Amino acid sequence: MRNFEQLEVWQRSHRLTLAGYDATTALPKEELYGLTSQMRRYCAAIPANIAEGCGRSSNADLARFLQIALGSASELQYHLLLARDLSYLNPRTYKRLTREATETKRKLTSFIKNLRAFAKQT
């Protein structure tokens, strides 16, 4: 069992979640149960899945939850793009959040590869 709060990828994804929640406050009220809810759900799913994976007993389980977090990050990127194209997010906010999501995905991918490489060695 790992302490997820010590993982750089979890810390980054948590900051992304906070920034995502902040950005969604500017979305129109009629999107509260639509795009706002979806974006917040995918933001929060990233660190939540990392945390859940850290609570599992095997590296294989952790890798599976990291993979789920990676999928949530991709879904978030689409919703950011949609919000930008609907003119709900300004280009600067879109760029900042997308850059953060992309870097989170890179770190998740690297972590997954390292876990799988370790598993092959043992």
C-alpha angles and dihedrals in degrees: 000000000000132000101244093196090068094056115101091215091055092048091050093047091048090054088048089053092051091048091047092052090048092050093049092059086076094056118105116273091240087065093058093105094032126040096001092053093045095049092048092047093052093044092053094042092065099063091031092059091045089053092047092049090051089056092057124095102236140052088232090059091046091051090050092054091045087054090053089050088052090054091050090052090054091049089050090053090055092049090049089053091049092049090050093048090050087052091243093121123045115235093250094055091044092052094047095049094043091050090051092048091049092051090048089053091051091052092047091050091050092048091050092049091049092050092050092047090051090049091054091052094054 
